[in-house]
């Protein structure tokens, strides 16, 4: 029988040991794994206080007048500029501190005492300086929590830094100029203020006049912000570049050996050979995980390569590398078996992201009512004079291969290449001679000139999936060709497959196919209908529904694919990283000097059609 105390059961009242335990936890502070998050948040708050203290005169405190009187006047103005710069840099470093980056920790340890001194000198209260010093001591005490290695470098960060830091500096400059109205001569216009800020960021005096000559607080602050923008941008732009990912020849050879033995397991296995990916191997070398780091997300694709029994070793190496760099681990497009192993070995969660369309060659036929639309389309195109060829890459001569490469590049309908999970990124590489190219041709009619690629009108590229399978990697066509080129080439490939000893073909990936199918059935519930409605709405941009319908034409069997992630709050970030990897969101600097066409430069670029949306009813491509 429970006794009630003040209206509560005695079991609900904390005991004395429990209260003491809670007090000890409060004194001890956050757990080691939460230290970086807490430190990053506090650093951001201190940064805001430093900026506010340097920008707004009202944040100054009269208690330090005695110190200010014994210091030269210029020191006060320099301290104001230092407070602003330290505050901005701390705001920039806060995210790195949350990710346990060692170099960011070093920078914060150096900057916090400078910020504290600036606060003291510029006639502020002691509280801001004390808070900075307390965080400095806390950082030194918990230095072991900041061991993460730097992220891979890329040039776009310099441009992003210039835009973001430059924009912040411009806004702060307006605030600084506007926070000293009693010292300004006259009433300068907005244009004059903008000109003054821009000149000040460049280190020159602007058109605004001040009583007593020059306001050094404004001048030093604007100059410091301009110097910060220029220095950080130059550092990011001119530091030695390290590729974001790189597959060495040795790694590629080891992966090919694993694929030769175990490549039949996963239709996405061959895409691990993309040369803009990195790879980690299990301690035994019998399994591997390929990945790319995108915006702090360590993104793997498909299942691990190699012996299933060795997968846990490769996954452990993958997770250890993610921990060392404080990257967010994630997997895009793994199979059900792969998802089970990933979640079991790592404690991560999994979410079904769609289905892969797989056609068994022995079951494919154009006969029957269900195939009537495809059959009629193919017959119509053939009557219009189109012929098809299905050949191994090694069977094409050099001129034919060069024509296909040039056409594939010219027919790309986006400025940037796309693809990651289901794209190889090259055509005709000497190591990929067992890949297959299907082409559609139409001779020019009388009085008609041949196109820039001769009679070639469309092409598809298939890569190996074990000894008896193929995975569709690329689909492109001339926009002047008749609709239905993709249907024509898929049918031609499936009809030629028995002669090429191909038994199964992986076509496209249909994003959230199950939700589309459930929501369209008779008697579907309100939740299923809402889900389908949202996906149909998104299909206006990503054309999810049209891709599903295109795949369904060939009566495939559907294999679910999953995304593996740490927790729900990471999903938006992982989704954004996946869109970057696939090429839907481009943050890279433009490279106008890159040569278009089928040469070496083009063959090294990521391919456009891995996990991509379809361009139209007759133009299916892999979707993400």
N, C-alpha and C positions, 0 to 999 in steps of 0.2 A: 504494500500500500504506500503510495507516494505522499509525502507531506508537502503542503503548499506554503510558500514563503512569499509574502507580499503579492498574493494573487498568482504566483507561478509555482510550478512543480519544482521540488528541490533539485531534480535532475537537470532543470534548465538554468539554475543559478551557477555561474562559474565558481569552481572551488578555488581555494587559496593557491594550490600548486598550479592550476590552470592560469590564474592571473599572473603568477610569477613567470610562468613559461611565456605568456604573451608579452610581458615586459622585457624578458630577455631577448625575444625575437625582435622587438622594437629597437633595443639598444644595439643588437648585433647587426641590424640593417637588412637589406634585401639579400636573397640567396645569390650565390655566385653567378648563376646563369642570368639573373635579372640586373646585375650591376651595370653592364653596358647600356641597357635601356634607360635606367634611372639616370646615369651620368649624362647620356645624350640629351635627355629632357632638361636636366638642370643646366647644362651648357647652353642650350638654346635660350632658356630664360635669362641667364646671365648675359648672353649676347644681346638680347633685346634691351636689357637694362643699360648695358654699355652704350648701345646706339642712342637710346633715349637720353642718357646722361650727357652725351657729347653733342647731341643735336639741339635739345631744348634747354634754354638758359634756366627755366624754372626748376630743373632738376638739380641745379647747383645748391650747395648748402653753405650757410653762413658760418658754420662752426670752424671751417678750415681757413677763414680769412687770415688768421695769424700766420699760417704756413704760406699762403699766397703772397703775403707782403714781403717775405724774405726771399722769394724766388723772382728771377727776371720775368718780365711780362711775356716774353716770347715762349717761355716754358709752359705757361698756362694754355696758350693757344695750341702748342704742339701736343700737350696732354689731351686736349679736346679732340684733336684729329686722331691721336692714338686710340682714344676710347672708342671712337666710331669705327675705326678700321678693325680693332680687336673684336668688337661686337659683331661686325659683319662676318669676319672669318670664323668666329665661334658658331655663328648660325650655319655657315657652310660646313663646318666640321661635325655638327651635331649628328647627322645621319651616319657618318663614318664611325663615330664613337658608339652609336647603337649597334653597329656591325662589328665591334671589337677590333677595329683596324689598328695595328701597331703604330704605323706612321702618323695616323691621326692623333693617337694618344701622345706621341712625342710633340706634335705641333701644339696640342692643347696645354701640355705641361709648360711649354715655353711661353705661350701667350697669356695664360691666366695671371701670372705675377705682373706682366706688363700692363694688363688691363686693371689690376688692383692698384698699381702705382699711378696710372693715369686718373683713376677715380679719386684717389687721395689728393693729387696735385691740383686737379681742376676744381677745387673747392666744392667737393661733394660730401655727402654723409659717409660715415665709416662703414655703413651696412653693406653697400655694394662691394667695397674692397674686401671686407671680411668674408662675404659669400664666395668671392673668387678664390680667396686663399684657402677656404675650407674645401672647395671642390678640388683645388690643387693638391692638398694633403690627401684627400680621398682617392684621387687618381694615382698618386704615388703608392699609397697603401695597397691598392687593388691593381697594380700594374700587371699582375699575372692574368687578369681577365681580358687583357688586350694583346692578344698574340696573333690575330688574323693577318694573313699575308695580303699584299695589295691585289687589286683586281687587274685583269688584263687591260692593256692600254688600247685606246683607239683615238684617232684624230678628231672625231666629231665632238669630243668633250671640250676641245679648245673653242669651237664655235659656240657650243651651248654655254660655256663659261662666259664668253664675251657678251652674249645676248642677256643672260640672266644677271650677272654681276654688273654689267653696264647699265641695264635697266634699273636695278636696285640703286646704283650710284646716282643715276639721273633723278630718281624719285627723292632720295635722301638729299640730294643737292637742292631741289626745290624747297624741301622742308627747312633745310639749314638757312637758305636765303630768306625764306619767309619768317623764320623765328627771330630775326633781328630787325624788325621794322623800325624801332625807335632810333636806329643808327643810320638808316638809309636817308639820303638826300632826295626829296621829292617823292613821287609815287610812280615807280617804274612799271611799265606794262608787262603783261605776261610774256610777250616776245622778248623784251629786254631781260627778264629774269631767266628765260630759257637760254638766251645767248650768254648771259653771265655764268650760268651753270656749265654750259658746254666749254666755254673758255677756261673756267676754273678747273674742270676735270683734266684739261690739257696742260694745266700749270701756268695759265696766263690770267691777267686781271681782266675782268669783264667790263661792260658799260655802266654798271651800277656804281654810283658814288656814295661814300660813307662819310659821316661827320668825323672829322679828325684824320681824314686821309684814307687809310686802308683798314678794313676789318680783318685782322690776321686770323681770327678764329674761323671765319668763313673761307678765307683763302687757303689756309693750311688743311682744313677739312676737305674742301673740294679737291685740292691737289693730292691728298692722301687717297681719296676714293679713286681718282683717276689712275694713280700709280698702282693701286691694288688691282684694278681691272686689267691694266696693261701687263703687270708682272705675272698674274696668275694665267692670263691667256697665253702669253709668250712661253711660260713654263710648260703648259700643256701642249702647245703647238710644236715646240722645238725639242722636247725631251726625246730620247731614243725610242722609236716606236717598237712595240712588241705586238705581234699579231694577236687578235682576240682568240684565235684557235688555229691549230696547225697540225695536220696529220703527216708525220714523217714517213719516209719511204719504208723504214724498218717497221713502224707501226702498221702501215698498210699491208705489208707482206705478211705480218703475223695475223692480221684480221682476215686476209684472204685464205690463209691456212685453216683458220677456224671455220670460215664460211664453207670451205670445201668439205669439211667433215660434218658440220651441223647447220648449214645454210638452209636446209629444207624446213626448219622449224618455223621461221618467221619470214613473211613476205617483205618486211622492211629491213631485213638484215643487210642487204647489199647497199642500202643507203648509209650505212655506217662508214662507207668508204669515201664519203664527201671529204674533200681536203680542207674544208673550213671548219672541221670538227677536231676535237681532241679525243683521246681515248685513255682509259685506265684499265689495267689488266689485273686479274686475280693473282695471288701469290704463286699459284701453280702455272699461270699462263694459259690455262685451259678455257678461260672465259674473259670477256671484256665488255665494258660499257662505253659507248661513244657519247659525246656531249659537246655542248657549246655554252659559254657563259654569256648571258644577255641581261643587262641591267641588274646585275647582282643575283640572277637566277641561274643555277647550274642545271641546264635543261638537257636531259637525255631523251632519246627517241626510240620507240620500239622496245623490243625485249633485249636483254643482254645477249651478246654473241657468244657461242660456244656451248660447252657441255652444261646441261642444266644442273648437274651436281656441283659444278664450280661457280654457278651464278652467285651464291652468297658471298664468296670471296671477292668477286669483282664489285658487287654492291657495297661491301664493307669498305673497299678502297675508295669507291665513289663518295660515300658518305664522309669518310675521313678527310678527303680533299675538300669537300664542301665545308666541313667544320673548320679546317685550318684557315680557309679564306673567308669564313663567315658568309658563304653563299647560301641561298635558299635552294634546297634540292627539289627537283621535280622531274617527272617523266611524262612525255607526251606520246600517246598512241601505242601503249603496250597492250599485249593480248591479255586474256583472262588469266592464263597461267603466269605470265610475267607479272601481272598485277598482284596475284596471290603471293608470289615470292617477294616482291618489293615490300608489300605491306607487312608480311610476316617477319622479314629480316630487319626492317627499319622502324616499324611502328607508324609509318605514314598512312594516309587515307587514300581512297581511290574513288573516282567518279566516272561513270560511263559517259564518254564524249561523243560516241557515234558508232557507226558500223562500217566495216570494209566489205566491198562487193567482190566476191570471188566466184568465178565461173569455172566449173568442171568441164573440160573440153569434151569428154565422152558424152555428157548430157546435153550439150548445146546443139540446137537445131533451129532452122528458120521456118520449119513447118508448124502448123497449128495456128489457132485463132489468136493466142496470146502474142505471137510474133508477127502478126499481120502488118502492123505499122512499120516495123523495122524492115520486113521483107519488101514491102512496097517501096520504101524509101531507097533501099539498096538497088532494086531493079530499075527505078527511075534514073538514079545517078549513072548506072552502067549504060543505060540507053542513051544518055547524053554524051557518051564517048569516054568516060573515065575508066582507067585500068589501074590495077593495084599490083604492088610487088612487096613481098615479105622475105627479108634476107637477114642473115647474120651480118653484123658490122664488118667482120673480117672478110666477107665476100664482096663488099663494095670496093670498087677501085678508088684511087685517090681523088679523081675529079668528081665522081658521084658523091663521095663523102664530103668533099669541100662544098659542093652545091647544097647538100642537106644542112651543113653547119651554117652556111650563110643565110639560107632560107629560115631556119629556126630562129636565128637572131633577128632577122628583119621582120618576122611575123610576130615577134613578141609585142603584146599590146599594152605593156606597162613600161614606164621609163626605167624602173629598177627591176632586176631579176627577183624572182620569188622562189621560195622553197626551203625546206629543212628536213621534215620528217619523211616525206615520200618523194624526194627529188635527189638525183645524183649530182647534177650541176655540170655535166660535161657530156659531149657526144664524140665518139670516135677515138677515145683514148686508147693507146696501144695495149693497155691492160684490161680493156673492156671489149675485146673483140668478140666475145660470146654473147654480147647484147644483140638485140634484134631491132631492126628498123623496118617499119611498114610505111610505104609511100603510095600516094595517089597521083596519077599523071593524066594529062589531057593534052593531046596534040593541038596546036593552034589551027583554027579553021582557015579556009581559003581567004586570003586577003587580010588575015589577022596576024599581028606581030607576036612573036614569042615574048613571054614575060622575062623579068630579070633573072629568073631561076629556071629558065627553059620551060619544059612541060610539067615541072613539079608543082603540085597544087596543095598538097597536105602531107604531113608526116607524123608518125608516132614512134616513140622510143621505149623499148621494154628492156628491163634489166633482169638478170638471173634471180630466181628464187629456188635455190637448191638445184639438183640435176634435172628435174622435170617440171619446173614451174617458171613463170615469168611475172614480173610486176610492172604495170604501166607507169612510166616515169614522166613522159612528156607528150603533149598533144598540141600541135600547131597547124594552122592552115592559112592559105592565102585568102584574104577577105573577099576577093573577087570570085572565089570558087563557089560552086553551088552549095546550098545548105545540105547538111548530112554527111560531110566528109568524115567526121569522127565515127559515126555509125558504120560507114562504109569500111573504114580501116580496121575497126574492131572486129567486124564480121570477117573481113579478109584474113586477119591474124588468127582468129579462132578456127577458120576453115583450113588454114595452112599449118596449124599447130600439130596435128598428128604426124605429119611428115617431118616436122622439126623435133619430134619426140617430146612435145610439151603436153602435159596432162592437166594443168590448172593455171589459171591466169587471175591475178589480182588487178582489178580495175581501179575503181575510185573509192574515196572515203566520203561517206554521207554523214554530215554533222547532225547529231541528235535525230537520227532516222527513226528510232523507236518512238520518240515523242510525236513526230509527224504522223507516223502510222497509227498510233493509238488515238490521237486526237481526231483523225479523219474517219474513224470507224463509226458505224451506226450504234447509237446508244452510248457514245463516249461521255464520260462525266464532265462536270464543269471545269475541274482542274486541268484535265487532259486537253479540253478545248481551248482554254486560256493559253496553255503552253504552246499548242499548235499555232494559235493566233499570233503569239509573239514571234515565233520562228518564221511564220509567213511574212510578218511585217519586216523582220530583219532581212528576209530574202530579197527585198528591194535593193539592198546594197551588197549582200554576200551571196544571194541567190542559192540559199540552202535547199529550198524546196525543189527548184528546177534540177539541181544536181541529183537529188534523190530520185526524181522521176526519170532522169536520163539513165541512171544506173539500173533502175527497175526494168527498163526495156529488155535487158538481156537475161532476165530471170536468174539472178545470181543467188547464191546462199550468202547470208550476212554473218560476219564474224565481228563481235563487239570489240571495241577498242576503248582504252581507259586513260585518264590522266591521273597521275599519282602526285600527291601534294602533302605538305606537313599539316596544315590546318586551314579552316575556312577563310580566315582573314588573309591568308596568302594567295587565295585564288585570283583576286583582281590583278595582283602584281604578276602572278604566273601567266595569267591570260594575256596581259600586255606584253610580257616577254615572248610568249609564243607568237603573237602577232608580229613582233619585231623580227623574230627568227624566220618566220615564213615570208616576210617582206611586205606585209600589209601596212606596217608603220615603219618608215624609213628615217633613221636619225643619222645616217652616214653623210659625210661631206660629199658633194658631187665631184665626180671625176671626169671632166669633159675630155681629158686626153686619152681615156681608155678607148682602145680601138674596137669598133663594132665589127661583127663578122665572125667567121668560123675559125679564126686563128687561135693561137695559144691563149691570149688574154681572155677571149670569149669562152674557151673551154674550161678555164679555171674559175669562172664566175658561178655563183649558185644558180641553179635552174629555177625557172619561174613557176613550175607547175607542181611543186610538192605541196599537198594540202591547200589547194587554192580554190576559189569560187569559180563557178562556171560562167562563161561570158554570155551564153544564150542557150536556147533549147537544143541547138545543134552543135554546141561547142563545149563539151564537158571537159572539165579539168579537175584535178584533185582539190578539195576544199578544206579549209580550216574554219 
